[in-house]
């Protein structure tokens, strides 16, 4: 379990073995046919490319979230327009894995890859299909973990000092009572 880096920069939160450890049966029971135009000949490289794409999508989802805009204001970077909003730097996520949050980002990338790339590639989409149910399951796991991470934002080193300082940590109050129609409440499962 480690982030994939190229020339010192994080390009993926997960690697092939991380995905294999989550759902080995999916890869064993299904023959993955690599499209000739993809340029890949090895399944491992093909899946790691999917994980790199998943990481890019996760970083974009973080940047597009209202949490990121609020976080920038909290750490003193008042952004005047959304076009000036900085990107989320994957190299600043839990430096040195001091909080153990890297595993959560690994899981996030695997869940996203499963629901958006891998299962649609090999799935059989009939009514009440196991593949559709699996996609839904990974989608729920992804959303739950994503919401948990932005609610417990103690993992981002905004000033790139090598540690997440107390003034860089933001916690969102979570309500434990049940309400109707409030999507702002995050439930940790």
N, C-alpha and C positions, 0 to 999 in steps of 0.2 A: 504494500500500500504506500504509494508515494505519488506525488504529482509528477507528470512528465514535463521535463524542462528541455528547452533547446537554447543553447548559448546563455544559460542562466535565467531564462525567462520561462515562466509557467505557460504551457500551451494546452495542457489537459489536467483536469483534476483526478482522472482515473486512467488505469491502463487495462489491458486485456484481461489479466488475471483477476482484477477487481470485479469485472463483469462476470467472469467465469465463476467466481466464488458466490455471487448472488443467485445465479440460476444456471447451473451447469447443464441441467436436463434440457433446457431450451436449445443449447448449442449442440448437444449430443443427439437429440431426437430430430433435429432439422439440418438438412444439408444446405449450407449457405452457398449460393451461387453468386460469385463475384461478377458483376457486369464487366465485359471486356473493355468498355470505354472508360472505366474508372482508373485504369492504369495499375491496379493492385493485382498481385498474384497470390498473396498470402492472406488467409482469413484473419490472422492476428493483426496485420497491418491495416486491413480493411476496417475491422472493428475499432482499432485505436483511432483511425481517422474519424469514425462516427463519434467517438468519445471527445475528440478535439472539437468537432462541430457542436457537440452537446455543451461543452465548456463555454464556447463562444456564445451560445444561446443563453446560458445561465447568466453570464456576465451582462449580456444585453437586458435580460429580465431584471437583474438587480439595478442596472442604470435606469431603466424605464419605470421602476417602482417609485411610488411617492416616498417610500422610506429613504431612498438615496438622496433625494432633494432635501428632505428634512435632516438627514445625517450631515450633509454638507453645511447646512446652516448651523447645526449644532457644533461642529468643529471649527466654525469661524470662516468658512468659505461661502459667503453669501453670493449666490448665483443670481444674476439679474434676468437671465433668460434660459430656457431649457437647452438652447443650442450651445450655451457656454458651460453646461454641466459636464464635469470631467468623467472619463471612463472609470470603471471599477478596475483597479490594477490587481490581477490575480497574484502577483508577487508579494502583495501586502496582506494577504489573507493568512492569519494566524502564523506569524513568522516563527520559525523553529518549532512549530507545532506545540507551542507552550501550553495551549488550552486544550489540545486534543481535538480541535475542530476540523482538522484536515480530513479525518475519517468521515465526518458529516458531509463535507464537500465531495469526497469520493462517492459516497452513497448518492448524493444529489445528481452527479454526472451519470452514474450508472442507471438510476431511475429514469432520467430524461432520455438517455440513449435507448433504453428498453422500450419506452412508450412511444417515442417519436421516430426512431430509425430501425431498430432491430426487429421488433415484433411485426410492424407493418411490412417489413421485407420478407418475412418467412410465414406470416400468418395466413390462416384460412378464415375468411370473414363470412361466416354463415350466421344465421339467427342463433343466439345463445352459444356462440362459439367460445371455446376455452381461451382462444387468443384474444378475443375482444374483452373477455373478463380479465385476462392478465394485463392488457393495456390499461384498463380502468384501474386495476389494483396499483400498478406502477404510477399512474397519473395521480392517484390519491396520495401515495407515499411521497411522491415528489412535492406536491402542493403542501402537504403537512410539514415536511422538513424545510422547504423553502420559507414558509411562514414562520416556523420556529427560529430559523437562523436570522431573519430580519427583525424578529421580536427580541432576540437575545444578541444584539449586535455588539458583542465583546471580542470580536475576532478580526477587526480591520485596523491595520496600522496606518492611519491616515498620513502621519508625518514621515513615514518610512524610516523610523528610528531603530527598528529591529525588535521593538516590544510594543504591545498595545497598552498605552498609558490609560490611567483612569479617566482622563478627560476625552478619550477617544471611544469610550464604551457608552452605548446607549441601550437602555432597556425599555421596552414598551410594556405598560401595565396590561396584564391579561386578567380578564374577568372569569371567575370560575363558575359563575351562575349561568344558567341556561336562559337565553333570550331568543326572541323571534325576530328575524329580519336584520340582524346586526352581523354583517360580514367582517367587521373589524375585530372581532374576538377570535383569538388564535387558540386552538386546542392542541395541546401536545399529546401525542399518542405514543 
